[in-house]
Amino acid sequence: GDSVTQMEGPVTLSEEAFLTINCTYTATGYPSLFWYVQYPGEGLQLLLKATKADDKGSNKGFEATYRKETTSFHLEKGSVQVSDSAVYFCALSDQGSNYKLTFGKGTLLTVNP
Amino acid sequence: GAGVSQSPRYKVAKRGQDVALRCDPISGHVSLFWYQQALGQGPEFLTYFQNEAQLDKSGLPSDRFFAERPEGSVSTLKIQRTQQEDSAVYLCASSPWQASSYNEQFFGPGTRLTVL
């Protein structure tokens, strides 16, 4: 079945540091890949997505590239801010699984001033 | 505009009680999903509706869990004879069209269920 593995947190960074959160996946079909973010006290929000190999999703300074050869979708940001503190979830959606989202366990990011 | 809303936001139940959790999707959204999120874990799929039709209920953990969406808008997730392992946050998500890997799912804030 489908699965997503993402790096375990928590991750603690200083403001303006570089961020990488690793994500790899296993899927029976050709999935679309997503990063969702959950800010404190709020619901899950889509951060970015990519629907085919070599696509780069980007939003709010975050980027992730769909790498089919390494089955990865790592999240990066060049300079994090305190407001980026949140839980980040990598997820996939696959036609073979009726397009439900399969999530990783989440990575808690804390950015200190 | 209004997003996905869920009620109640918090529910405490005694073991063995029945509970009903409500989801109001974004108006006009065709697809509706329920997920269960245990503490420290990612959300896990429970069931999927396209309009009023329940097309996938493969994630429901037992026959104590039942979901409906009779008029293709509001959905209710019912849990009968609650057990402590049912304690989790229950998330509802909706999407404008029929399910597709291209479509974003819009999530509600969740209902935190605690079973004592």
Interface residues (C-beta under 8 A of the other chain):
Chain A: V4 P31 S32 Y36 E42 G43 L44 Q45 L46 K49 T51 F89 A91 S93 D94 Q95 N98 Y99 K100 L101 T102 F103 G104 K105 G106
Chain B: G3 V4 F33 Y35 G40 Q41 G42 P43 E44 F45 Y48 L55 D56 G59 L91 A93 A99 S100 S101 Y102 N103 E104 Q105 F107 G108 P109 G110
